[in-house]
Amino acid sequence: MKALSHHKLVFALPGILLLTVVAEGADLKVNCSKGGTIGAAIAKISAHSPLGPNQITVTGACHENVSVNSLDNLTLQASPAGASISDASGGTLDTVAIGDAQRFAMNGFTVNGSVDCFENAVCRTQGNTIQNSQVGYGLRYSRAHGNSVSDVIQNNNGEGVVVANDSRVVLVDDTLQNNADNGASVNAALLVLQNNLTTTTITNNANNGVLARDHATVRLSVANINGNNNNGVMLLEDAVLRLDFVAPAVNSITNNGNSGVHVGDQSFAFFPGSSAVVTGNLSGIDVVCSGQFPATRGALTNLGGGTTNCVEPAPQSQQNRESAEPARRAPFQ
């Protein structure tokens, strides 16, 4: 019996030590200017501490394509001296790709290329500049959840931000500007634009500020969408736009090259009172209803002086609504 107990203790002890190492995580430092790479640090974490919490603090200019796969609780942190990650693939790969990774964070980098969050990953980015991508987007989420705070997504050769395939994403105080297609594209997903210290701004993009389609939902709470070459917001294929009222700030959709909001086939836009200023867009009509069965509420009264061709039913009083309801049947005895 004593011998058996001794063997159990020897067998259990390595497991206890391993769990202790995993629980403590790793705090690694990488200086790319001296030959270090983020990829090598991630490989070390994958081998020894895949569950985290882990942090990699980076200094210098890194030329590599970073892949984060199935790691939990990893933070990439740019040092106060600054850090950048530049695509080394010639535009064939994402510069930073995060797949099936939980609680991933990336803070303070200049990324010359694209960032892709996919396959049920949870990605939080803050204070990054994501620019000059050649793969068709700057920041993409596909089957993922994401929070982007105070990031600048600019000068990419396609769309600034892509949110697709049931993703749920919140942009807070972000700037999406000077991208070669839509500022943001939302396809069968949820995108929320919020303000905290400043506001989310989508400006000077070559196509729409926001394109939403295929049952996508976009909530503005609060955002400035202005100066885009086409529409401020374009809704197609059962997309929904809702503008929230967060006093004293309001949503602003102005000075876009076409309409402020284009409501296409079977899509719906809701403009509650005092939630927005949708005016001054260059087509001459600020909210356009087109195609089959577009619908709006509040577009006749709550655009801050903007114009529309949308038709809405006259509002019913509560009394009229109640009188129009069929009499309720008594429950069966």
N, C-alpha and C positions, 0 to 999 in steps of 0.2 A: 504494500500500500504506500509506504514511504517513497519507494522508487517511482511509482506511478505518479504521485503528486509532484515529485521533482521534475519529471518529464513534462507535465502540464505547464509548470511555471516557466520552464525554458522555452516551450512552444509559444506561450502567451507573451513573454517579455518583448520579443522583437516587434510584435504587433502594437504593443503599447508605445514603444519608442517611435514607431512610424507614425502613429496617430498624433503623437506630440509634435513631431516635426511638421506634419501637415497642418495642424491647428495653428502653429506659430506662423506659417507661411514664409515668404521670402521677400526681401527688400534688396533689389539689385540695382546697380548703377551702370549705365552704358555711356561711353564717350565715343561717338561715331567719328569724331575728328582724330581719334587715336586708334582707329581700327576696330572698335567694338561694333557689334550689330545687335539690333533688337531681336532678330530671329534667333541668335545664339542664346540670348537670355530667356526667350520663351521656351526653347528646347530644354534648357536646364530646369525651368519651372515644371514643364510637362513631365519630366522624369522624376522629380523629387517632391513637388508640392502642387498637384493639379487642382486641389480644392481651394487653395488660398486661405486667407487673403494674401495676395501678392501685389507688389508694386515694382515697376521698372521706371527709374528716373533717368531721363535721356538728356544728353548734352550734345550739341554739334549738329552737323548736316549728315543725315543718314541717307544713303542711296541704296534702297532695297524695297522689296515687296513683302510686307509683313502679313503673316497668316496666323490667326488665332482660332484654333479649333477645339471645341469641347473642353474649354477651361472655365473654371468658376472663380469669380471674384478677382479679376485682374484689372489693375489700373496702369495705364501708360501715362506718365507724368513728364511734361517738359520741364527742365530745370529753369530756375530764374534767369540763367544766362541765355536761354533760348534753345530751341531744337526744331529741326525740320525733318520730314520724311519725303523723299522724292522717288517717283516711279523709276524703277530700273529695267522695266520690261519693254520700253518703247511704245507704251500705250496699249499693250495686249492684256495686261492684268490690272486688277485693283491694287492701289498702293497699300491700303490696309483692308483686309478682308476678315470679317468676324462671323463665324458659323457655329451654331449650336453652343454658344458661350453665354453663360449667365452672369449678370452683374459685371459687364465689361464697361470700363470708363477710359476716356482719352481726353486729356486736358492740356491746352496751351500750345499745341503744335501748329506749325505751318505745314500743310500737306499739299505737295505739288503732285496732284493726281486724285484718284477717287477713293472713297470710303464706302464699303459695302457691308451691310448688316443683314444676315439672312439665316434661314433654317432655325427659327424659334429662338434666335439670340435676343438678349436684352442689352441694348447699347445706350450709354450715356456719354455725350460729348459736351465739352464746355470750353469756350475761349479759343477755339481752333479757327484757322483760316484754311479752307479747302478750295483749291483753285487749280486752274489750268489742266483739268483732266482731259484725256483724249479718248475715253471709253464711252462717252455719251451721257454722262451724268457726273455730278460732283459727289453727292451723298445719296445712297439708296438703301431702302428698307424693303425686304421681301419676306413675308411670313415672320415678322419680327416686331418687337416693341422698342421704342426709342424716345429719349428726351435729348433735345439739342438746345443748349443754353448759350446765348451770346456767341454763337458761331457765325462766321462770315463765309458764305458759299458763293464764289464769284468766278467769272471768266472761264467757265467750263465749256467744252465744245458741244454740249447738248443741254439737257435739263439740269437745273441746279439741284433740286431735291426730288427723288422719286419715292413714292409710298405706294406699295402694291401688295396684292395677295393677302388680304386680311391683316395687314400690319396696323398698328395703332401708334401714332407718333405725335408728340407735342414739340413745337418749336417755340422757344421763349426768348424774346429779345434778339432774334436772329436777323441777319441781313442776307437776302438772296438777290444778287445784282449782276448785271452784265453777262448773263449766261446766254448761249447761242440758241436756246429754245425756250420752253416755259421755265418760269422761276421755280414752280413746284408742279408736279404731276401726281395725281391721286387716282388710283385705279383699284376699285373693289377694296377700299381701305378707309381708315379714319385719319384725318389730319386736323389738329387743333393748333391755331396760332394765338399765342398769348403774349401779354406784356408783364414785366416785373419792374425793372428799374427804368427801362426805356420802352420800346415796342418792337414787334417784329415788322420788318420793312421788306417789301418785295418790289424792286424797282429796276427800270432800264433793262429788262430782259427782252430778247428778240421776238418772242411770241407772246403768249398769255402770261399774266402774273401767276395765276393758278388755273390749271386745267383739271377738272374732276369728271370722272365718267364711270360707268358700269357699277351703279349702286354705291358710289363713293359718298362719304360725308365729310364736309369741311365746316369747321366752326371757327369764326373769327372772334377773338376775345382777348386782346385787341390787336389790330394790325393796320398798317398803312400799305396800300397797294396802289402804286402810282407810277406813271411814266413808262409803262410797258408798251411795246409796239402794237400789240393786238388788244384783246380784252383784259380788263383787270382780273375778272373771274369768269371762266367759261364752264357751264354745266351741260353735260351730255348723258344720255342713256341712264335715266333714273338717278342722277346725282342730286344731292341735297346740300344746300348752303344755309347756314344759320348764323346770324350776326347777334352776338350777345351784347348786352348793355352793362358796362362796368364803369360806373361813374367815378370821376368826372371824364374819363377818357372815352372816345368813341372811335369806331372803325372809320377809316378814310379810304375811299376808292375813287381816285380822281386822276384826271389828266392822262388817261390811257389812250392809245392811238385809235381804238375802236370804241366799244361800249364799256361801261364800268362793270356790269354783270350781264352776261349772255345766258339766258335760261332756255336750253334746248329741249329736245324730245323727252317728255314725261319727267322732266326734272322739276325741282321745287326750291324756291328761295324764300326765306322768311326774314323780314325786316321789322323787328319790334320797334316801338317808339323810342326815339332819341338814341338809337344804337349806332347810327352811321351817318356819314356825309358821303353820298354817292352823287357826285356832280362834276361838271366841267370836263367830261370825257369827250373825245374829239369827234365821235360819230354824230354827235348832236342828240343822241338818246342814251341816257345813263343806264337804264335797265331795259334790256331787249328781251321780249318773249318771241320765240320762233319755233318752227317745226310743229310737231304734233303734241298737243296737250301739255304745254309748259304751265306752271302754276306758281303764283307768288302770293304772299300776304304782307301787307304794309307798304308795297311799292308805290301805291298811289299817294301816300301821305308821309312816309317816314324816310325820305331820301335826303333830307336837309336841303331841299330846293332843287333836286335833280328831276330829270324827265324820264318818262317810261311810255311804252306802248302796250303794257300789260293790262289785262282786264280782270278785275276781281269782283266777286259777288258782294252785294251790299251787306254790311255786317248785320247780323240778327241780334236783337236784344235777348237777354236770358229768357224773358217771358215768351217771346215768339218761338225760341228754340224748344222750350218746354211744351208749348201748345202744339208744336209740330211733331213731337214724339208720340208714337202710338201708346195707347193706354196699356199699362202693365197688367198682365193677367194675375188674378189671385192665385196663390199657391194651391196645389191640389190638396184636398182634405183626405 
